[in-house]
Amino acid sequence: MSILRTVRTSLPRLVLTAGLLVPSMNVVLWAQSQSINGTIRGEVSDSTGAPIAGATVTLRNLDTGYTRTITSGPDGLYIAPDLPVGTYSVSAQSTGFAPLTQTGIRLVAGSETVINEDLKAGSVATEVEVTSEAPILEPARFTLGRTISPEETQNLPLTSRNPYNFILFQPGVSGHPNPENGIPRTVNTNGLVDRISYQLDGMVDTETDRYGLRLFAISDSYVSEVQTIANSAPAEFGNTAGVTFNVITPSGTNHYHGLAQYIWRPKAASSCPILQNCTPGTPGYVRKPDLHVSDYVGRVGGPVKRDKLFFFAAYENLKRANPQAISVNTDTQNALIAGGVSPSDFGTAPQVQRAQWLDARGDWNINTKNQLFVRYNYFRNNYPFNTNVGGTYLLSAAADFQDRAHIIGAQLVTSFTANVLNEFRGSWPYRNEHHVANPVTGPGPMITIAAFTDPTTKVAYSQANFGGSNGVGDKFQEKIPSFSDNVTWIKGTHSFKFGVGFQKNLDTQLNDIYVQYSFASIAQWLSAQSGATPTTYSNVRASIGQPGAAYHSVFFDLFAQDTWRVRKNLLLSYGVRYDQYRSPTPPAGEPFVYTQSFRTPLGNFAPRFGLSYQATPTTVVRLNAGMYYEATPTNTWYNPLFNNGAAGTGSFLAIVAGGTSCSPAFPNTPQQVAPSCLGTQSIYALTPKFKNEYTWNANAQVQQQLAKSDSLTLGYIMTNGRNMQFIRNMNLINPISALADGRPVFSTSVSANTRLYPQFNNIQLIDVGSNSSFNALTATYEHRMSWGWTMSSSYTWSHSISNTPEGNSYEFSTPVSDPTFPNRDRGRSGVDRPNSFTFSSVYAPIFHVENRIANGFANGNNLAVLGNFSSGDTQNETVSAALNGDATATSRPLFVGRNSLRTPSIYQVDARYTRDLGTYWERVKPQLLIESNNVFNRSNVTSITSGATVQTVASPTIPIGTVLKAPSLAPSSTVLEARILQFGLRVEF
């Protein structure tokens, strides 16, 4: 194996110097402009409503004792930004007035809570207990999104044990939950697929190689709140044109608190998987898998030194079974066993995930001016039989998955004065995931025998894969040292914020190394194995060259923003952000000219604007617009570096047909044949005119308070994408004919007359310039905690169009169907879902019944429900033949647009019921819980059979590409689960 190439980019020296003169008073700060902290503001006035200047306002965190004292301005206004989340008391006092304290004020991440202090003349102090959540009307909020509270994160059903699935429950977002620990599937984020900036405490948790991936898994054992921003974030937020998903971890407090929890899923509690036949004695019967789950969770927090130093720790150990049965029929099994395959190779793959999470956090109130927290996280995932299992794969073809992550993060908040504050955050996440051979994985080569029917006996044999794996050897390793520093300066009626961010992406990627022989029949394999006809096979595939590349890239940003209180009921926000995504420098000797250097765009300036107007005491109007740049997926550079077509300096997949003079004798590798036998290679390249993708986002919202705890928000969202990545085969020239719908047909032979660069076959160019359009109407109803009930629901009607399939996405990365005219693919985007409705609800009613027994049954109940209803997914109608001669693209029948099909609608309801079993020793509360996903066991299908049969040979009456048989549209697969029940025991203290 060759040594990996290392591609580096120099580390820019970034120095930020600021000199700030602060002569004035405090005013409003932009809501949702802080990644993990919150703001309390308000007005101090007398009984007539006249402002009181110079009043002393003291804010105290009741959980940790942290205290901040400020003074009201000439207009009676005060503001306290960058406060740690928690429960607060706010006290105001002024000469000649009785002190007033309001307590029980809940402050959540990224929010701004308004607490007005109305002082009465005299000297008798007054204390008021605030019993509700933050006010339902948010006149200082600009963004579209919400904060998911601890009551929700700790009580909503989550059979997957995956908090990332909460991303679906916010306005304007749709998609599918992930049943394991990965990302939610096909998420519509402003009409784009999976454009999500994942964060943990405002720090990096986004994998850089493709759009929409989180860097490391998290556990709900250390999720306190989730801050989401779906559209129109201020200049402080960047690196995505879609959604910011920021998980806030808990901290210790002055009181010891914690829980121990065990969740168990027995086999009998799971329904038969969707599209599987679990009825014995019927055709296609497959035994219902044992989807057993055993999950242990523990968390504890408390004081090390009261009001000064605190700790929090959490641990989760998850064991989840997902056995995969084979579908190889009995005749095939018997024939393979007769040929020497071990009978044990046909067993069910005992796929069992074993994952562990650890969170350890320390918080230190250094003094009244400085607060520090430091956090360490660890994640480990051992997943045997993760790849190439079940169906046509025998056990000897399997590969195991191993995943590790270590994360260190810290934040320091410094109050230089009452009007100048600084937030510094830094983190160093590390992740290493790879596939390795299982003890039963064969030594290779991998053998694939196609499905066939014996012409004599008429016996049908199914496809089978065995002998070795083509899924072993790949690796993704990423380190991202990063920091951000933000300064808030409050001056008069303006609140300024300036910041800088930096991250260096240290990436190493390896690809699978394998040899795979394909045979047309079992007899053909037996003949080659015996040595009688060692070159009689369909083809042999092998990875040739280096296994991957190591490369470094640098992302950094600068921003400045201001929130201006024009009038008491009118806020304006404006700012600008600059992002630069610096590419690696390729090594010398790259064989293709485009890969000898990469362009780094330098003009990524993004203006932002917002307006919030409180038209009446119960109505708020919001208008927002801005430009948002998407961070460059690092596979934009990796694919050209790795797939450069040069053996010895890059990598490619060699395919050699059997039965020729070039064919290696089975089981040898193509590396032992002459280079001339390997054929002309296909490569990846990046356009030298590369620009970063960006969107213009705009939204308008009207929030109407219906009651003290209820509001309805109606909104419109517009997102126009520009410079989006797409992939096209740039090497095809001189069409030899055209299809009836105008698509050019290219020759499959390679020469100077058919290829722009004849030393290569296909060149998949990562190009830019595609556009998208997303328009949506939203309606959101919120009920804040009252009568023991909290609820958030959102309906979105939308339409999503794009010119081409998206490139470098985790889920979509298909080349355009016509490389000469990419806009021929203009149509519905891959995440176009016209209708989407989601809701989350937690209901814990409190009753007062005279009978003690009846009172016990009536109270201590908690019912939490999640609902996800949406239109089905779009899908292409496809044909198996490359109608236009482009082997890289997916062909469609004549005159059929992209994503013309749609899967059935999705209807899923999940629920959890929790029952208190009393309270002991005043603080210990045991609970029983039962939770279920897909309560009504609906067969939610996310993929259908979309292949059409078309005319493939020339005919005077039927054009090539004409549909002869339409696709069946039969359900083919799903990423969703049938109903699953889980039971749990939890003890809180």
Secondary structure, DSSP 8 states (H G I E B T S, - for coil): ----EEE----------------S------TT-SSS-EEEEEEEE-TTS-B-TT-EEEEEETTT--EEEEE--TTSEEEEEEE-SEEEEEEEE-TTB--EEEEEEEE-TT-EEE--EE--BSS--EEEE--S-S-S--TT--SEEEEE-HHHHTTS--TT--GGGGGGSSTTEEEE--SSSS--EEEEETTEES-EEEEETTEE-B-SSSBT-BSS---GGG--EEEEEEE---TT--S-SSEEEEEE-----SS-EEEEEEEEE-GGGB---TT-B--TTSTTB-------EEEEEEEEEEEEETTTEEEEEEEEEEEEE--B-B---HHHHHHHHHTT--GGGGS-B--EEEEEEEEEEEEEEEETTEEEEEEEEEEEEEEEEEES-BBTB-GGG-EEEEEEEEEEEEEEEEESSSSEEEEEEEEEEEEEEEEEE-TT--SS-EEEE--EE-TTT--EE--EEESS-SS-S-EEEEE--EEEEEEEEEETTEEEEEEEEEEEEEEEEE----EEEEESSHHHHHHHHHTSSTT-SSEEEEEEE-SEEEEEEEEEEEEEEEEEEEETTEEEEEEEEEEEEE-----TT-SSGGGG--------EEEEEEEEEEEETTEEEEEEEEEEE----THHHHHHHHS-S-TTTSEEEEEEESSSTT---TT--GGGS-GGGG----EEEE-TT----EEEEEEEEEEEEEETTEEEEEEEEEEEEEEEEEEEETTB-S-SEE-TTS-EE--SS-STTTBSSTT-S-EEEEEEEEEEEEEEEEEEEEEEEETTEEEEEEEEEEEEEESS--SSBSS-----S-TT-GGGG-EE-TT--SEEEEEEEEE------SSHHHHHHHSSEEEEEEEEEE---EE--B-SS-TTS-TTS----TT--TT-EE---EEEEEEEEEEE---BTTTBEEEEEEEEESTT------EE--B-EE--S--SSS-TT-EEE-----EEE-SS---EEEEEEEEE-
